[in-house]
């Protein structure tokens, strides 16, 4: 079993509350718009990190992280990208890959809107953790945590933090 902390859209912001949640995870996944490598460096010091770059990320971040990250976790095929859309409205940049070879878990960021919803047509679960940074229109900073155990995604929890 793996305990996952999923975050996105830090926009160069990291604080002790985010790091405290990271301590409780087995892996940390970041769905882009990192903003500064100090964010991912801090997370990597705590637990293993899987991440993608986002549209605001510079060439240094793009050298370290891919546009799309596809991997297996506890028997679950996972695909993470930054701009992915959501079921019925996928981004053209990722749509063909999703339809040709759908993962079991599709994760994106970008919208700053937390969404978790199934795509029954592609038989996948879509997650967007919202935004945990302080830059953007969102009023509440959010992350997700969940477990993956024997191909089952479970124990989903929304983490909300005030935007000081």
Order of alpha helices (4+ residues) and beta strands (2+ residues): beta-alpha-beta-alpha-beta-alpha-beta-beta-beta-beta-alpha-beta-beta-beta-beta-beta
